[in-house]
Amino acid sequence: SDVYKRQTGLTERERRVCRLAKLKWTNAEIARELGITTRTVAFHMSNALHKLGLRSRKELASLPSL
């Protein structure tokens, strides 16, 4: 699928943030786990959603895998 092809364009950090977000972790939880700020989590999430052609974390959650 198109989304699968676009997944290869994600950085490792974007992929990690997305995986945790798919598990319904909050930005604060992701930030603590990765040792980054919540603002950085939001930055990576925004970039990843844009690269994947998605508009929300809800759409991200519907993907089969990352």
Disulfide bonds with the S-S distance in Angstrom:
none
